[in-house]
Amino acid sequence: MLMLALLLALLVVLVVMLVTRRHIGRLGSLATLIAGIMLALWPIDSGLMPGSKGPLEGDRATIARNR
């Protein structure tokens, strides 16, 4: 749900940049910040971070047992 809200916010910022053509530097910085947050949250939502449930959970358990 958070990713959807961030995606919507990013799209709004990009549309405002194209329509108004004012404060491009500030809006560009805001768009970069939103995109960076989305990029940081993406592996967590995908279950790729340690401790999260995801597609690699079984592989991690197998690797941990073999050590």
N, CA, C and O of each residue as an XYZ file, in Angstrom:
268
protein
N       0.824     -1.188      0.000
C       0.000      0.000      0.000
C       0.875      1.262      0.000
O       0.565      2.255     -0.659
N       1.977      1.193      0.759
C       2.894      2.329      0.794
C       3.538      2.544     -0.577
O       3.704      3.679     -1.022
N       3.896      1.450     -1.236
C       4.504      1.576     -2.568
C       3.532      2.214     -3.552
O       3.933      3.015     -4.397
N       2.263      1.860     -3.443
C       1.250      2.444     -4.328
C       1.116      3.943     -4.070
O       1.013      4.730     -5.011
N       1.117      4.336     -2.803
C       1.028      5.758     -2.466
C       2.255      6.513     -2.966
O       2.137      7.626     -3.479
N       3.434      5.909     -2.818
C       4.653      6.558     -3.309
C       4.666      6.657     -4.830
O       5.120      7.657     -5.386
N       4.173      5.628     -5.496
C       4.097      5.669     -6.957
C       3.146      6.766     -7.418
O       3.438      7.491     -8.370
N       2.022      6.882     -6.747
C       1.066      7.934     -7.083
C       1.678      9.313     -6.848
O       1.514     10.214     -7.671
N       2.387      9.481     -5.723
C       3.039     10.760     -5.436
C       4.098     11.089     -6.486
O       4.223     12.239     -6.907
N       4.855     10.084     -6.907
C       5.876     10.297     -7.930
C       5.237     10.722     -9.253
O       5.730     11.629     -9.924
N       4.162     10.073     -9.616
C       3.482     10.441    -10.854
C       2.918     11.856    -10.784
O       2.971     12.593    -11.768
N       2.383     12.237     -9.636
C       1.857     13.598     -9.475
C       2.981     14.616     -9.614
O       2.810     15.636    -10.283
N       4.112     14.359     -9.000
C       5.247     15.283     -9.086
C       5.728     15.400    -10.530
O       6.022     16.500    -11.000
N       5.808     14.280    -11.229
C       6.250     14.332    -12.629
C       5.271     15.091    -13.511
O       5.689     15.836    -14.398
N       3.989     14.914    -13.284
C       2.978     15.648    -14.068
C       3.062     17.138    -13.768
O       2.983     17.961    -14.680
N       3.221     17.489    -12.497
C       3.345     18.904    -12.136
C       4.585     19.505    -12.786
O       4.555     20.653    -13.231
N       5.668     18.746    -12.846
C       6.879     19.242    -13.504
C       6.627     19.530    -14.978
O       7.079     20.546    -15.507
N       5.903     18.633    -15.635
C       5.654     18.810    -17.064
C       4.652     19.925    -17.346
O       4.791     20.652    -18.329
N       3.655     20.059    -16.497
C       2.598     21.032    -16.755
C       3.027     22.450    -16.400
O       2.864     23.362    -17.211
N       3.570     22.650    -15.210
C       3.866     24.018    -14.776
C       5.211     24.527    -15.276
O       5.355     25.718    -15.551
N       6.195     23.647    -15.397
C       7.552     24.026    -15.809
C       8.155     25.109    -14.900
O       8.962     25.930    -15.337
N       7.744     25.089    -13.633
C       8.322     25.980    -12.628
C       8.881     25.131    -11.504
O       8.414     24.019    -11.258
N       9.867     25.653    -10.836
C      10.498     24.968     -9.704
C      10.965     23.565    -10.097
O      10.810     22.613     -9.332
N      11.531     23.451    -11.283
C      11.961     22.148    -11.788
C      13.022     21.528    -10.888
O      13.014     20.317    -10.669
N      13.930     22.335    -10.368
C      14.986     21.810     -9.501
C      14.433     21.207     -8.223
O      14.819     20.106     -7.831
N      13.531     21.925     -7.577
C      12.932     21.419     -6.334
C      12.062     20.199     -6.593
O      12.113     19.221     -5.847
N      11.266     20.260     -7.651
C      10.406     19.120     -7.961
C      11.236     17.911     -8.394
O      10.878     16.770     -8.102
N      12.330     18.162     -9.080
C      13.223     17.071     -9.459
C      13.851     16.417     -8.242
O      13.995     15.196     -8.179
N      14.223     17.249     -7.272
C      14.776     16.707     -6.028
C      13.732     15.889     -5.273
O      14.047     14.836     -4.719
N      12.506     16.365     -5.251
C      11.432     15.631     -4.593
C      11.163     14.313     -5.306
O      10.956     13.285     -4.661
N      11.163     14.341     -6.633
C      10.956     13.107     -7.399
C      12.092     12.115     -7.143
O      11.852     10.912     -7.039
N      13.311     12.606     -7.042
C      14.452     11.731     -6.756
C      14.339     11.131     -5.364
O      14.636      9.952     -5.172
N      13.913     11.925     -4.396
C      13.736     11.432     -3.035
C      12.665     10.342     -2.981
O      12.866      9.304     -2.350
N      11.540     10.575     -3.635
C      10.464      9.583     -3.649
C      10.929      8.305     -4.345
O      10.656      7.205     -3.865
N      11.624      8.441     -5.463
C      12.120      7.266     -6.178
C      13.156      6.508     -5.341
O      13.193      5.279     -5.378
N      13.989      7.218     -4.594
C      14.965      6.567     -3.724
C      14.300      5.786     -2.599
O      14.735      4.684     -2.264
N      13.263      6.344     -2.023
C      12.514      5.637     -0.984
C      11.869      4.385     -1.558
O      11.883      3.326     -0.930
N      11.305      4.509     -2.750
C      10.690      3.347     -3.393
C      11.736      2.262     -3.667
O      11.473      1.074     -3.481
N      12.914      2.680     -4.109
C      13.980      1.727     -4.396
C      14.475      1.040     -3.125
O      14.852     -0.131     -3.159
N      14.475      1.760     -2.009
C      14.898      1.166     -0.742
C      13.856      0.196     -0.195
O      14.209     -0.788      0.455
N      12.591      0.459     -0.448
C      11.519     -0.388      0.073
C      11.218     -1.595     -0.819
O      10.616     -2.566     -0.361
N      11.627     -1.541     -2.077
C      11.301     -2.613     -3.009
C      11.810     -3.992     -2.570
O      11.039     -4.950     -2.629
N      13.066     -4.143     -2.134
C      13.514     -5.481     -1.708
C      12.773     -5.989     -0.476
O      12.583     -7.196     -0.319
N      12.359     -5.088      0.386
C      11.610     -5.505      1.573
C      10.254     -6.040      1.155
O       9.825     -7.086      1.642
N       9.569     -5.336      0.255
C       8.262     -5.794     -0.225
C       8.376     -7.091     -1.014
O       7.448     -7.900     -1.012
N       9.488     -7.293     -1.680
C       9.677     -8.510     -2.477
C      10.084     -9.697     -1.624
O      10.086    -10.831     -2.103
N      10.426     -9.453     -0.372
C      10.854    -10.530      0.517
C      12.295    -10.932      0.304
O      12.663    -12.069      0.601
N      13.111    -10.046     -0.196
C      14.505    -10.369     -0.490
C      15.465     -9.988      0.633
O      16.650    -10.315      0.571
N      14.967     -9.304      1.651
C      15.831     -8.899      2.761
C      15.862    -10.004      3.816
O      14.867    -10.708      3.990
N      16.964    -10.170      4.510
C      17.045    -11.192      5.562
C      15.971    -10.970      6.630
O      15.709     -9.842      7.048
N      15.370    -12.053      7.050
C      14.336    -11.977      8.067
C      12.941    -11.786      7.525
O      11.976    -11.799      8.288
N      12.810    -11.606      6.212
C      11.488    -11.413      5.627
C      11.035    -12.697      4.945
O      11.853    -13.497      4.491
N       9.755    -12.876      4.881
C       9.190    -14.034      4.185
C       9.185    -13.720      2.691
O       8.692    -12.670      2.279
N       9.716    -14.602      1.899
C       9.765    -14.332      0.478
C      10.218    -15.533     -0.304
O      10.315    -16.632      0.244
N      10.498    -15.345     -1.581
C      10.838    -16.459     -2.449
C      12.163    -17.133     -2.112
O      12.378    -18.279     -2.506
N      13.043    -16.466     -1.407
C      14.344    -17.043     -1.089
C      14.413    -17.616      0.322
O      15.488    -18.011      0.773
N      13.288    -17.668      1.021
C      13.297    -18.115      2.409
C      13.810    -19.550      2.542
O      14.615    -19.831      3.430
N      13.367    -20.451      1.688
C      13.824    -21.835      1.741
C      15.294    -21.963      1.407
O      15.992    -22.775      2.015
N      15.776    -21.192      0.470
C      17.193    -21.230      0.106
C      18.069    -20.766      1.257
O      19.137    -21.332      1.491
N      17.625    -19.734      1.984
C      18.407    -19.237      3.115
C      18.509    -20.304      4.200
O      19.571    -20.492      4.794
N      17.395    -21.005      4.458
C      17.411    -22.038      5.490
C      18.345    -23.177      5.089
O      19.063    -23.716      5.931
N      18.340    -23.539      3.824
C      19.221    -24.623      3.334
C      20.675    -24.216      3.454
O      21.508    -25.018      3.877
N      20.989    -22.998      3.094
C      22.370    -22.508      3.169
C      22.817    -22.450      4.626
O      23.957    -22.799      4.934
N      21.933    -22.013      5.530
C      22.295    -21.909      6.936
C      22.562    -23.291      7.540
O      23.455    -23.432      8.375
N      21.812    -24.296      7.135
C      22.020    -25.642      7.666
C      23.302    -26.272      7.144
O      23.924    -27.078      7.837
N      23.701    -25.913      5.930
C      24.890    -26.514      5.326
C      26.181    -25.892      5.840
O      27.260    -26.410      5.551
N      26.107    -24.832      6.571
C      27.333    -24.178      7.071
C      27.872    -24.886      8.256
O      28.894    -24.478      8.807
